[in-house]
């Protein structure tokens, strides 16, 4: 099967026809890989599982920041805020989800430049054996947040203002 590079995260994915996210730019094959994790996410249990799922959602969003659509700009901002709150502030996933509902009410600028490639992507999570998938998501979150290091101070300011 032919592969193409995802316009968002830069990973090679199968060149397939199919749906894409409404405003996050990704190759259909990348969106397909993300969606393939729905059953796994549903099977997670325990309090920390909400954080794992939130890290997965946050990471996919910030790795697909190629669109200047207002919804995507908002999405990238609040998901970066969530990653920062989780990784640096140790805010649990359930609380991050609640805060995102407040954060999306603000308007955020496009963060430029956006990273073009990532060392860990949704493809790594989808390919990871179940016994290490959670730790792969943790690495995904760390890599996703680190890739945006040029904007960390801005995101921290947004978080401080949102408190």
Beta strands, then each sheet from edge to edge (+ up, - down):
strand 1: 3-5
strand 2: 12-14
sheet 1: 1+ 2-
end
